[in-house]
Amino acid sequence: MGSLLHPAEALFAGEPPVPVLAVCEHYAGRERQMLKALELQAELGPVFDVTCDCEDGAPVGGEHDHALMVAGLLTSHANRFRRTGVRVHDHDHPAWRQDLEIILSRAGDRVAYLTLPKVTSCAKAASMIETVQSLALRHGLKRDIPIHVLIETHGGLREVWEIAALPWMQALDFGLLDFVSGHGGAIPASAMRSPGQFEHQLVARAKAEVAAAALANGLVPTHNVTAAIDDPDAAYQDARRAHEEFGFLRMYSIHPAQIQPIVNAMKPDPAEVDRASEILVAAQHAGWGPIRHGTQMHDRASYRHYWQVLSTARACGVRLPPAAEAAFFN
């Protein structure tokens, strides 16, 4: 039985694997939109996460009541999968500590993650994370709260590697629109949409740097939104390019019609899932030593890749081959 180790035990000794999260993160700013998103999540399953927005979603002067409403949703039956996160205000906004206090005191055991926007330096990100840790301790939360940081400023990009190494980090998110507008007209508006967002040198460099820093530190890189909400195929094409050309493992949605196209673009190919299943089942029975599959040799390096393929496929709702389901997920 000693040879039948699970991949999580056998393949990642001494290094953190990149977490497997839903490949789509859907943003909702108003209560009606949040409830609609959670209803869709209940229907489709946890193939996408919902992020309740306490930043842009909160009316000016109504930040306190908005955060209370979000905390109420997190603790309600609507949050059945506990895959709902919250974006709080940025460090320079007077409401960010209030956001964290309300969410963590009332729903700290139900929030899936906290997103910190417009981070302009590692020091500000660290300050916010230290506040999260302090509040978690004060309210008796016996868990690390996963932190997602939005890289959308010059300072955030400059210090992205230091930010990625901070405690409790789970994901680095790229914010396209704020990043482009922060260049004062040096980047044309065409780079806020495709194909410009993938081809303008400054934007492409930023995307690559965010993805590289995330993956090197065992974090999930999350791609920016597609602004064309009336064109689901645009979301599909953007997600596909973000994944295949830049290594992003997750992408924002801002309209329910974008969710399934993003999932479809980022889920593994069925043939790849079948190949991963065959290789990993054989490797497990070989004690995770090298094996031959067809005309190719495989060892732990390729096993780690194929384990991510299987895990991602399952998170996307893909039905796995029975042998892999029985070996790794029962």
C-alpha positions in Angstrom: 0.0 0.0 0.0 3.0 2.3 0.5 3.4 2.6 -3.2 -0.2 3.9 -3.7 0.6 7.4 -2.5 -1.6 10.3 -3.5 0.0 12.8 -5.9 -0.3 15.5 -3.3 1.9 13.4 -1.0 4.3 12.1 -3.6 5.0 15.0 -6.0 5.4 18.2 -4.1 7.8 17.6 -1.3 9.6 20.8 -0.3 7.7 23.1 -2.8 4.2 24.5 -2.7 2.0 23.4 -5.6 0.0 26.1 -7.4 -3.5 26.1 -5.8 -6.3 24.8 -8.0 -9.0 27.4 -8.1 -12.1 27.8 -10.3 -10.8 29.2 -13.6 -13.5 31.9 -13.7 -14.0 34.6 -11.0 -17.2 36.5 -11.4 -17.5 40.1 -10.1 -20.7 41.5 -8.8 -21.2 44.9 -7.2 -24.9 45.1 -6.3 -27.0 42.9 -4.1 -29.2 41.8 -7.0 -26.2 40.9 -9.1 -24.6 39.0 -6.2 -27.7 37.0 -5.6 -28.1 36.2 -9.3 -24.5 35.0 -9.5 -24.9 32.8 -6.4 -28.1 31.3 -8.0 -26.1 30.5 -11.1 -23.3 29.0 -9.0 -25.9 26.8 -7.3 -27.1 25.7 -10.7 -23.8 25.0 -12.4 -21.8 24.0 -9.3 -18.6 25.6 -8.0 -17.0 25.9 -11.5 -16.7 29.6 -10.9 -16.1 31.8 -7.8 -18.2 34.9 -7.0 -16.4 38.1 -5.8 -18.6 40.6 -4.0 -17.3 44.0 -4.7 -17.0 46.4 -1.7 -14.8 48.8 -3.7 -16.4 50.0 -6.9 -19.7 48.3 -5.9 -20.2 50.4 -2.8 -22.1 53.7 -3.1 -20.1 56.7 -1.9 -21.1 57.3 1.7 -22.8 53.9 1.9 -19.7 51.8 2.4 -20.7 50.6 5.9 -24.1 49.3 4.9 -22.7 47.8 1.7 -20.2 45.7 3.7 -22.9 44.6 6.1 -25.0 43.4 3.2 -22.1 41.5 1.8 -21.3 39.9 5.1 -25.0 38.8 5.3 -24.8 37.2 1.9 -21.6 35.3 2.9 -23.3 33.8 5.9 -26.6 33.0 4.1 -27.7 29.8 2.5 -27.0 31.4 -0.9 -23.3 30.9 -0.3 -23.8 27.1 -0.4 -20.3 26.2 -1.7 -18.4 28.8 0.4 -16.7 30.0 -2.8 -17.5 33.7 -2.4 -14.7 36.2 -1.9 -14.7 40.0 -1.3 -12.9 42.9 -2.8 -12.3 45.6 -0.2 -11.3 49.2 -0.7 -7.7 50.1 -1.4 -5.2 51.1 1.2 -5.6 54.9 0.5 -9.4 54.8 1.0 -10.7 55.5 4.5 -13.1 52.5 4.4 -10.7 49.6 3.9 -10.2 48.8 7.6 -14.0 49.1 8.2 -14.5 46.7 5.3 -12.2 44.1 6.8 -13.6 44.5 10.3 -17.1 43.9 9.1 -16.3 41.0 6.9 -14.0 39.2 9.2 -16.1 39.8 12.4 -19.3 38.6 10.8 -18.2 36.2 8.1 -14.6 35.4 8.6 -15.2 31.6 8.5 -17.2 31.9 5.3 -15.3 34.2 3.1 -13.3 32.3 0.4 -10.6 35.0 -0.1 -10.0 38.8 0.2 -8.9 40.9 -2.8 -6.8 43.9 -2.2 -7.0 46.5 -5.1 -4.8 49.2 -6.4 -1.8 48.1 -4.4 1.0 50.7 -5.1 3.8 49.1 -3.0 4.7 45.9 -1.1 4.6 47.9 2.1 0.9 48.8 1.6 0.0 45.2 0.7 1.9 44.0 3.8 0.1 46.5 6.0 -3.3 45.3 4.8 -2.3 41.7 5.2 -1.1 42.3 8.7 -4.4 43.9 9.5 -6.2 40.9 8.2 -4.0 38.6 10.4 -4.6 40.8 13.4 -8.4 40.8 12.9 -8.4 37.1 12.3 -6.7 36.5 15.6 -9.0 38.9 17.4 -12.1 37.2 16.2 -10.8 33.7 16.9 -10.5 32.6 13.2 -8.5 29.4 13.1 -7.6 29.7 9.4 -5.4 31.6 7.1 -7.5 34.0 5.0 -6.4 33.6 1.3 -5.3 37.0 -0.1 -5.5 38.1 -3.7 -3.7 41.2 -4.7 -4.6 43.3 -7.8 -1.5 44.5 -9.7 -2.8 47.5 -11.6 -0.3 50.3 -10.8 3.3 51.2 -11.6 4.3 50.6 -8.0 2.5 47.3 -7.8 4.2 46.0 -10.9 7.6 47.3 -9.8 7.4 45.3 -6.6 5.3 42.3 -7.8 7.9 39.7 -6.8 8.0 41.1 -3.2 4.2 41.2 -3.1 4.0 37.6 -4.3 6.2 36.4 -1.4 4.0 37.9 1.3 2.2 35.6 3.8 -1.4 34.2 3.1 -1.1 35.0 -0.6 -3.1 32.8 -3.0 -3.4 34.8 -6.2 -2.0 37.8 -8.2 -4.6 39.5 -10.4 -3.9 41.8 -13.3 -6.0 45.0 -13.6 -5.9 46.1 -17.2 -7.9 49.3 -17.3 -6.3 51.0 -14.3 -2.9 49.9 -15.6 -3.4 51.5 -19.0 -5.0 54.7 -17.6 -2.1 55.0 -15.2 0.2 55.6 -18.1 -1.2 59.1 -18.8 -2.0 58.5 -22.4 1.3 56.8 -23.3 -0.6 53.6 -24.0 -3.5 54.0 -26.4 -7.1 53.1 -25.5 -6.9 50.2 -28.0 -4.8 48.4 -25.5 -7.8 48.2 -23.2 -9.3 45.5 -25.5 -8.2 42.8 -27.9 -6.0 42.4 -29.8 -4.1 45.4 -28.4 -4.1 44.2 -24.8 -2.0 41.2 -25.9 0.2 43.0 -28.4 1.2 46.4 -26.9 4.7 45.9 -25.5 4.1 47.6 -22.1 0.9 45.7 -21.4 2.2 42.3 -22.6 5.3 42.8 -20.4 3.1 43.5 -17.4 0.9 40.5 -18.0 4.0 38.2 -18.3 5.6 39.6 -15.2 2.5 39.1 -13.1 2.0 35.6 -14.3 5.7 34.7 -13.8 5.8 36.2 -10.3 2.6 34.3 -9.3 3.7 30.9 -10.7 7.2 31.1 -9.2 5.7 31.7 -5.8 3.0 29.1 -6.0 0.1 31.5 -6.6 -2.7 31.6 -9.2 -2.3 34.3 -11.9 -5.7 35.9 -12.7 -6.3 37.7 -16.0 -8.3 40.9 -16.4 -11.8 41.3 -17.6 -13.2 41.4 -21.2 -15.0 44.7 -21.4 -17.2 43.6 -24.4 -20.0 42.2 -22.3 -22.3 41.7 -25.3 -19.9 39.4 -27.0 -19.3 36.1 -25.1 -17.0 34.8 -27.8 -14.7 37.8 -27.0 -14.4 36.5 -23.4 -13.6 33.0 -24.8 -10.9 34.2 -27.1 -9.3 36.5 -24.5 -9.3 33.7 -21.9 -7.7 31.3 -24.4 -4.9 33.7 -25.3 -4.4 34.6 -21.7 -4.0 31.0 -20.8 -2.0 29.7 -23.8 0.2 32.7 -24.4 0.8 34.1 -20.9 0.2 31.3 -18.5 -2.9 32.7 -16.7 -4.9 30.1 -14.8 -8.0 32.2 -14.0 -9.9 35.2 -15.4 -12.5 37.7 -14.3 -16.0 37.8 -15.6 -18.2 40.9 -15.3 -21.4 39.5 -16.9 -23.0 36.1 -16.4 -22.8 35.4 -20.2 -19.0 35.4 -19.9 -18.7 32.7 -17.3 -19.2 29.6 -19.3 -17.0 30.8 -22.3 -14.2 31.5 -19.8 -14.5 28.0 -18.3 -14.6 26.5 -21.7 -11.5 28.3 -22.8 -9.4 27.4 -19.8 -10.5 23.9 -19.1 -8.1 21.1 -20.2 -8.7 19.4 -23.5 -10.5 16.0 -23.1 -7.6 14.1 -24.8 -5.2 15.8 -22.4 -7.4 14.7 -19.4 -7.4 11.1 -20.7 -3.6 11.1 -21.1 -3.1 12.6 -17.7 -5.3 9.9 -16.2 -3.5 7.0 -17.9 0.0 8.4 -16.9 -0.8 9.2 -13.3 -2.6 5.9 -12.6 0.3 4.0 -14.0 2.8 6.2 -12.1 1.0 5.6 -8.8 1.2 1.8 -9.3 4.9 2.2 -10.1 5.5 4.0 -6.8 5.9 7.3 -8.7 9.1 6.2 -10.3 9.7 6.7 -14.1 7.4 5.0 -16.5 6.9 4.6 -20.2 3.6 5.7 -21.8 3.4 5.0 -25.5 6.7 6.1 -26.9 7.6 8.6 -24.2 9.2 8.4 -20.8 7.7 10.2 -17.8 8.9 11.1 -14.3 7.9 13.3 -11.5 8.3 16.5 -13.5 5.7 15.5 -16.0 3.6 13.9 -13.2 3.3 17.3 -11.6 2.1 18.8 -14.8 -0.5 16.1 -15.4 -1.7 16.3 -11.8 -2.5 20.0 -12.4 -4.3 19.0 -15.6 -6.5 16.5 -13.7 -7.2 18.8 -10.8 -8.1 21.7 -13.1 -10.4 19.6 -15.2 -12.2 18.4 -12.1 -12.6 22.0 -10.8 -14.1 22.9 -14.2 -16.7 20.2 -13.9 -15.1 17.9 -16.4 -16.0 14.2 -15.9 -12.8 12.3 -15.2 -12.0 8.8 -16.4 -13.3 6.3 -13.7 -9.8 5.0 -12.9 -8.5 8.5 -12.0 -11.6 9.5 -10.1 -11.3 6.3 -8.0 -7.6 6.6 -7.5 -7.3 10.3 -6.6 -10.6 11.8 -5.7 -12.8 9.3 -3.8 
